[in-house]
Structures are given as C-alpha cells and as structure tokens.
Amino acid sequence: MKILIQNGRVMDPATGRDEMADVAVAAGRIIAIGQVGSDFHPNRVIDAGGCVVAPGLVDLAVRLREPGQEHAGMLESEMGAAVAGGVTSLVCPPDTDPVLDEPGLVDMLKFRAEKLHLARVFPLGALTRGLKGEVLTEMAELTESGCIGFGQAEVPIVNTQVLQRALQYAATFGYTVWLRPQDHWLGQGVAASGPLATRLGLSGVPAAAETIALHTLFELMRAVSSKASRARVHLCRISSAAGLELVRQAKAEGLPVTCDVSVHNLLLTDVDIGYYDSRLRLQPPVRQQRDREALRAGLADGTIDALVSDHNPVDADAKILPFAEAEPGATAVELLLGLALRWAQQDGLGLMQALTVITSGPQAVLGGSLGTLQASVGRLVVGGVADICVFNADSPWVVTPQALRSQGKHTPFGDQELPSQVRATLVGGQLAHLADGVATQPATHA
C-alpha cells in the first residue's frame, strides 16, 4: 500500500521538524518527507489540510485485559481504542490472567495482537513467577519471546533480597526493570492521605508509601553493582511531589532511572473525588494540588520522561460499587493526545512539548529494548516505520463515554471537552483508523 499524506503540518519532536510538507509511505516505511518524487503513484491520498502530521503516539501503560479478563476488555476493543486515539505503540503490563511469566503466554499475546493489524504491542514480562515476589522468572527466555522489560505491575516485592537479585540479574544482561514505587504495607488504602480522605472516611495512602519504596530501590541500585553496570529502572506513574524530588536527585546523581506520570495524576486532584465518585478510584490515587503542580512542572522540565494513559478498562459491575469496594482503573488510551494538549495549553507550553512526552519521550525510555526497525517508532524519519498520527489540534470534542471504542466506559473525563481530534492513524503503513469525514482519494495510478 502506497499512501500520500498531503497539505499537513509535519511535526516531529525527535528531530525538531515543524514544517508544511507531504509525507509519502510505501512498504510500511516513510520514503519521503517534503518533496515527493513524480514517480511516486499512491494507492490512496489523505488530505491533511488544517491538521498536524505527527509520529504515532507511544503509550507506556495500557492494559489490554486479555488473556483472562475479557469481561472488562479484549484485544480488538482496546487496540481499536488505541489507534482511534493515535496510539500506534503500547506497552502491556504483565498482570494478565494467567500472568505473563512464561514464553508461551507472551507468544500467544503477540500472535493475537499482530493478527489484528492495529497497534504495536510491547509486552512486559513478569519479574517474578506469578508476580508473587518470590522466584525470578526466566528473563532470557521471555526476552526471546518479545518482552521489552520486566515488572510487577501493581504488586510490590516485599522481600528486598529478591528485589536485589532481580536488579543484579537485570544489570548483568542489560534488561530494564519496570516498577511502580509503593510500599506494600502503606499502600493498602483507597485514596490519597489528607483532609479529604479523612472527611470521607476513606483509608489513605500517604506519600511516604512512594518515597520509602524509592529510597529502598535507589539504595539497592547503588549497592548491587558498579556504577558502570547498574540495572536500568523505569518508575511507573510517579504520583507525589516528594517522590518526584527523589527521582530528580537520583537522575542528578547519575542513576539510570526514567519515570512516567499518568494523565490522571497530571490533571486531577483528590478534590475531584467529590461525593465518592468511583471513576476516581485509581492506582496510584490522585493527590493534593501541590503534588499535581509539582508533577506538571516535572513533566515540563524533563524530570518525568513520559506521559501515559494508564489505560485500565473496568467492567461496569465493578465500578458501580461503593468507592472503597470499586475496582481501580479507568479508560484513557483514546484520550491521551487530547489530555496532553490540555496540559500544554493550561501551562502555556507549545504543541511540540505536548507531543514530546507522548512520542519521543516514551520512545527514549524503550530505547535499546526495541528492534532495529522498531527503534524508529515515535519518530518521523525517512526509512523509519510509517507509524503516523494525523490530528486537528483546533477541533474540540466532548468525551462521550458510551461512544469510546474501549470496552470500558468509565473515565473521570467523561462529558469534558478536549482540544483535538484524531483524523487518521497509520501503523506500519496501513490505515488503522480513519475518522468520519476525512477527505481521501483513491489513486488514479496503480
């Protein structure tokens, strides 16, 4: 399939490109940006007039709910939601059912995902068998099956000796460990500790649950190996100002650490819980305004490497329960672009910076975990993969939960207006999503 995208504003944070240009695609790759040769005869022409042509978005936290939790979401519905939101590459945590701790399970997930020809799926393997925090998995075999790193999802490792061994093993073979920093015992609550949780009678999760886990992890990183061979660690969904400051210090020290923040912690606070709104039952919980402002500043100055949707579709029956009993999670992958632009607009930042944290930023986190060709995801480069998002940055739309492609319909941003609409999404040079009303033309040449 040969596709020509015409009349768009081409923006690529990785290269700093920002210009009006055409983009030519053939055989799954970008073959030209700007001047397209007269000998290029596309099968389809997409008119991107008034739109931005950007790299496909890269989301580091998307639960597909398959295998094992098909009542909440399926690969087809959740990957369809991803491409509808311009997300062309996503990282899937290992807490499926069964857990992704065996090569056969990873092979099956990747095979099912590839058959759909939608977004690229990069699975995380379980760091320990069954995520029980006791015995390390066969990381080498899981890597051969396609795992790009190893994590525990929401399950902290209580035994620090096991965590130390995991870091040592990962450092030896160059694997990246993905962890959400939360102390097992202090993280048992359902809302952020503070006046609102106290007033509502909800059990609290203090910021210390995050900082204690970070202190422990950083000390182990310093102790397990030499400075030149420390394990790379990606911290998932930092949620507090205090935790962010520890990350900033660790980076200044030279520890090989990256981190991300979810759209919920970036844009919401505990006040939004209102009168026990279970759509705000999230992990990690949204915190106070001072935490939110610190996270927004950290994302702007580069301390936080990526913005993630933390997409976690939840079945309706599990969300209509009382707040403390409701299952944590929210649908968000389809909203990632609009929420990134909302953050940038509210903080007076440019469109390029908004795109950075959802394209080249997360791509840099994945780094050497990707194959040679896949290393160009999150970028627009001649010869690279043709993963492209075409969107109108000046076309507001109202989030209607029932209209979302995801099987999960619960989001704290329901009925709110977002500033942009995705018009078309290409994955590997194939048209994975085309919005209604987008002008396309069949080719006049074969």
C-alpha positions in Angstrom: 0.0 0.0 0.0 1.3 3.4 -1.1 -0.2 6.4 0.8 0.4 10.1 0.3 -0.5 12.5 3.1 -0.8 16.0 1.7 -1.0 19.5 3.0 -0.3 18.8 6.6 1.9 20.4 9.2 4.6 17.8 9.9 5.9 17.9 13.5 8.5 15.5 14.9 9.9 16.3 18.4 12.8 13.8 17.9 14.2 15.8 15.0 12.7 19.2 15.7 10.9 19.2 12.3 8.0 21.6 12.1 7.0 22.5 8.5 4.3 22.2 5.9 5.1 19.1 4.0 3.8 16.0 2.3 4.6 12.5 3.6 4.9 9.5 1.3 4.6 6.0 2.6 5.3 2.7 0.9 6.0 -0.9 2.0 5.4 0.1 5.6 8.0 2.8 5.7 8.3 6.5 5.2 10.0 7.1 1.9 9.8 10.9 1.7 9.0 13.9 3.7 8.7 17.2 1.9 9.5 16.8 -1.8 7.8 13.7 -3.2 9.1 12.4 -6.5 6.8 12.5 -9.5 7.4 8.7 -10.0 5.5 8.0 -6.7 2.0 6.9 -7.5 0.0 6.3 -4.3 -2.9 4.0 -3.9 -4.6 6.5 -1.5 -4.2 10.2 -0.9 -5.1 11.7 2.5 -5.8 15.4 2.7 -4.3 16.6 6.0 -5.2 20.3 5.4 -5.5 22.1 8.7 -4.1 19.1 10.5 -0.8 18.1 12.2 1.0 15.1 10.9 2.9 13.6 13.9 4.6 10.4 14.9 2.2 7.7 16.2 1.9 8.1 19.9 3.7 5.7 22.3 1.9 4.8 25.5 3.9 3.0 28.2 0.9 1.8 30.3 -2.0 0.1 28.5 -3.9 -2.9 29.9 -5.5 -4.9 27.2 -7.3 -7.2 29.7 -6.6 -10.3 27.6 -6.0 -13.0 28.4 -8.2 -13.8 31.4 -10.2 -10.6 31.8 -12.2 -10.4 28.6 -15.3 -9.2 30.5 -13.5 -5.9 31.0 -11.8 -5.6 27.6 -10.5 -7.5 24.7 -7.5 -7.1 22.4 -9.7 -5.9 19.5 -11.7 -3.3 21.5 -8.7 -1.9 23.4 -6.3 -1.8 20.4 -9.1 -0.3 18.4 -9.4 2.4 21.1 -5.6 2.9 20.9 -5.5 3.7 17.2 -8.6 5.8 17.5 -6.6 7.9 19.9 -3.5 8.0 17.6 -1.6 5.5 19.7 0.4 3.2 17.5 2.8 1.6 20.1 1.8 0.5 23.6 3.4 -1.4 26.5 1.3 -4.0 28.2 1.9 -4.8 31.9 2.3 -8.5 32.9 -0.7 -8.8 35.2 -2.9 -10.7 32.8 -4.6 -14.0 33.9 -2.5 -16.0 33.7 0.4 -13.8 34.4 3.0 -13.2 31.6 5.7 -15.3 33.2 6.1 -18.0 30.5 7.3 -17.6 26.9 4.2 -19.4 25.5 1.9 -16.8 27.0 3.9 -14.0 25.6 4.0 -15.7 22.2 0.2 -16.1 22.2 -0.4 -12.5 23.1 1.8 -11.2 20.4 0.4 -13.5 17.8 -3.2 -12.5 18.6 -2.2 -8.8 18.6 -0.3 -9.0 15.3 -3.3 -10.7 13.6 -5.4 -7.6 14.3 -3.1 -5.3 12.4 -3.7 -2.4 14.8 -1.2 -1.0 17.3 2.2 -2.5 18.1 2.2 -4.3 21.4 5.3 -4.5 23.5 4.7 -6.8 26.5 6.4 -6.6 29.8 7.3 -9.9 31.3 6.7 -10.7 35.0 9.7 -10.1 37.1 8.8 -12.9 39.5 6.7 -16.0 38.9 3.1 -15.3 39.3 4.0 -11.8 40.5 4.4 -13.4 43.9 7.7 -11.7 44.6 9.5 -14.9 45.5 11.2 -16.6 42.5 12.6 -14.8 39.5 11.3 -15.7 36.1 13.4 -16.9 33.1 14.1 -13.4 31.8 16.2 -14.6 28.9 13.5 -16.8 27.5 10.9 -14.1 28.0 13.1 -11.6 26.2 13.4 -14.0 23.2 9.6 -14.2 23.1 9.4 -10.4 22.8 9.3 -8.9 26.3 10.9 -5.5 26.3 11.4 -5.4 30.1 10.2 -6.9 33.4 7.9 -5.6 36.1 5.5 -6.4 38.9 2.5 -4.3 37.7 0.7 -3.2 41.0 2.3 -5.9 43.1 5.3 -4.7 45.2 8.2 -7.0 46.0 8.1 -7.3 49.8 11.4 -9.3 50.1 14.2 -6.8 49.3 16.6 -9.7 48.8 14.5 -10.9 45.9 14.5 -7.3 44.5 18.2 -7.1 44.9 18.7 -10.3 43.0 16.4 -9.1 40.3 18.4 -5.9 39.8 21.7 -7.8 39.7 20.4 -10.2 37.1 18.9 -7.4 35.0 22.1 -5.5 35.2 24.1 -8.5 34.0 22.1 -8.9 30.8 21.0 -5.4 30.1 17.3 -5.7 30.9 15.1 -2.9 32.2 13.1 -3.3 35.4 9.7 -1.5 35.4 8.4 -0.9 38.9 5.7 1.2 40.5 7.2 2.5 43.7 4.8 1.8 46.5 5.4 0.2 49.9 3.4 -2.9 50.4 2.1 -2.1 53.8 1.5 1.7 53.5 -0.1 1.3 50.1 -3.3 -0.5 51.2 -5.6 2.5 51.2 -8.0 3.6 48.5 -7.4 7.4 48.4 -4.5 9.8 49.0 -4.0 10.5 52.6 -5.2 14.0 53.5 -8.1 16.1 54.8 -10.5 14.9 52.1 -9.9 11.2 52.7 -10.3 11.7 56.4 -13.6 13.6 55.9 -14.9 10.9 53.6 -13.8 8.1 55.9 -11.6 6.6 53.2 -8.4 4.7 54.1 -5.4 6.7 53.0 -2.2 6.1 51.0 0.4 8.5 52.3 3.1 10.0 50.0 5.6 8.1 52.2 4.4 4.8 50.6 6.0 6.1 47.4 9.1 7.7 49.0 10.0 4.7 51.2 9.9 2.5 48.1 12.1 4.9 46.1 14.6 5.2 48.9 14.9 1.4 49.1 15.1 1.0 45.4 17.8 3.6 44.9 19.9 2.2 47.7 19.7 -1.2 46.1 20.7 0.2 42.8 23.7 1.8 44.3 24.7 -1.4 46.1 24.1 -4.2 43.6 26.8 -3.4 41.1 29.4 -0.9 39.9 28.4 2.5 38.6 29.1 1.3 35.0 26.8 -1.7 35.2 23.8 -0.8 37.2 20.4 -2.0 36.2 18.2 0.3 34.2 14.9 1.1 36.1 11.8 2.7 34.8 9.5 4.1 37.5 5.8 3.8 36.6 3.4 6.5 37.5 5.1 8.8 40.0 2.3 10.4 42.0 3.8 12.8 44.6 5.9 15.9 44.9 8.2 14.2 47.4 8.7 11.2 45.2 9.4 13.3 42.2 12.1 15.2 44.1 13.8 11.9 44.9 13.8 10.9 41.2 15.3 14.3 40.4 18.1 13.7 42.8 18.7 10.2 41.6 19.0 11.4 38.0 21.4 14.2 39.0 23.5 11.5 40.8 23.7 9.5 37.5 21.5 6.6 38.4 20.0 5.0 35.2 16.4 5.9 36.1 13.5 7.0 33.9 9.9 7.7 35.0 6.4 8.5 33.8 3.2 10.0 35.1 -0.4 9.2 34.4 -2.9 11.6 32.8 -5.0 11.3 35.9 -2.3 12.4 38.4 -1.3 15.2 36.0 -4.7 16.7 35.6 -6.8 15.7 38.7 -6.6 16.1 42.4 -8.3 14.3 45.3 -10.9 17.0 45.4 -12.3 15.6 42.2 -13.5 12.6 44.1 -16.4 14.7 45.1 -19.1 12.6 46.7 -17.5 9.2 46.3 -17.1 9.2 42.5 -15.8 5.7 41.8 -14.4 6.9 38.5 -11.7 8.4 40.6 -10.9 5.1 42.2 -7.4 4.8 40.8 -3.9 3.3 41.4 -1.9 5.3 42.3 -4.6 7.6 43.8 -4.8 11.3 42.7 -3.2 13.5 45.3 -3.4 17.1 46.5 -2.9 20.2 44.3 0.7 20.7 45.4 1.5 17.2 44.1 -0.3 17.8 40.8 1.6 21.1 40.3 4.9 19.5 41.0 4.2 16.7 38.6 3.2 19.2 35.8 6.4 21.1 36.4 8.4 17.9 36.4 7.0 16.8 33.1 7.7 20.2 31.6 11.3 20.3 32.7 12.1 16.7 31.6 12.5 15.1 35.0 9.5 13.0 34.1 10.2 11.3 30.8 6.7 10.3 29.5 3.0 10.9 30.0 1.0 7.7 30.0 -2.7 7.0 29.8 -2.7 4.3 32.5 -5.5 2.7 30.5 -7.2 0.1 32.6 -10.8 -0.7 31.4 -13.1 -1.9 34.2 -16.4 -3.8 33.9 -19.5 -1.7 34.8 -20.4 -4.0 37.6 -17.1 -3.5 39.3 -17.4 0.3 39.1 -20.9 0.8 40.5 -19.9 -0.4 43.9 -19.1 1.9 46.9 -15.9 3.8 46.3 -13.7 1.7 48.6 -15.0 -1.5 47.1 -14.9 -0.4 43.4 -12.2 -1.9 41.2 -9.5 0.7 40.5 -8.9 1.7 36.9 -10.2 4.0 34.1 -10.4 4.1 30.3 -7.9 6.6 28.9 -5.9 5.4 25.9 -8.3 7.1 23.5 -7.9 10.4 25.4 -4.1 10.6 25.7 -3.5 13.1 22.9 -6.3 15.4 24.0 -5.2 15.4 27.6 -1.6 16.0 26.7 -2.7 19.1 24.7 -4.9 20.2 27.6 -1.9 20.1 29.9 0.2 22.1 27.5 -2.4 24.7 26.9 -3.1 25.2 30.6 0.6 25.6 31.4 1.4 27.8 28.4 3.5 25.3 26.7 3.8 24.6 22.9 2.4 21.9 20.8 5.9 20.4 20.3 6.4 19.9 24.0 3.0 18.2 24.3 4.0 15.8 21.6 7.4 15.2 23.1 6.0 13.5 26.2 3.8 11.1 24.2 6.2 10.3 21.3 10.0 10.7 21.5 10.0 10.8 25.3 8.5 7.3 25.8 10.4 6.1 22.8 13.6 7.0 24.5 12.5 5.0 27.6 12.1 1.9 25.4 15.5 2.7 23.7 17.6 -0.4 23.2 14.7 -2.7 24.1 13.3 -2.3 20.5 14.5 -4.0 17.3 16.4 -2.1 14.7 13.3 -1.1 12.6 11.0 -0.6 15.6 13.6 1.7 17.1 12.1 4.4 14.8 8.6 4.3 16.5 7.7 7.7 18.0 9.6 9.4 15.2 9.1 10.6 11.6 12.2 9.7 9.7 12.8 8.7 6.1 13.4 4.9 6.1 11.6 4.5 9.5 8.4 2.7 10.2 5.3 4.5 8.9 3.5 4.9 12.3 1.7 8.2 11.9 -1.0 10.2 13.7 -2.9 12.9 11.8 -4.9 15.1 14.1 -6.7 18.5 14.1 -5.3 20.5 17.1 -8.1 23.0 16.8 -11.1 20.7 16.7 -12.6 20.4 20.2 -14.8 17.4 21.1 -16.7 16.3 24.1 -15.8 12.9 25.7 -18.9 10.8 25.5 -18.1 7.6 27.4 -20.5 5.3 25.6 -19.0 6.4 22.2 -15.5 5.4 23.2 -14.1 2.3 21.4 -12.8 0.8 24.6 -15.0 -1.9 26.2 -14.6 0.0 29.5 -16.7 3.2 29.6 -15.6 4.7 32.9 -13.4 7.8 32.8 -13.1 10.8 35.1 -13.0 13.0 31.9 -16.5 12.0 30.7 -18.5 14.9 29.3 -15.5 17.1 29.3 -14.2 18.9 26.2 -10.8 18.0 24.8 -8.9 20.2 22.3 -8.1 17.9 19.4 -9.4 15.1 17.3 -7.5 12.3 15.7 -8.4 12.1 12.0 -6.3 9.2 10.8 -3.8 6.7 12.2 -1.3 4.6 10.2 0.5 1.6 11.7 3.3 0.1 9.6 2.0 2.0 6.5 -1.5 0.6 6.9 -4.5 2.7 7.6 -5.6 1.5 11.1 -8.1 4.3 11.8 -9.9 6.9 9.7 -12.4 9.3 11.2 -15.7 10.1 9.6 -15.5 13.0 7.1 -11.8 12.8 6.4 -11.1 13.5 2.8 -9.3 10.7 1.0 -8.9 9.9 -2.7 -8.3 6.6 -4.4 -5.3 6.7 -6.7 -5.6 7.4 -10.4 -2.4 5.3 -10.9 -1.7 1.7 -9.9 
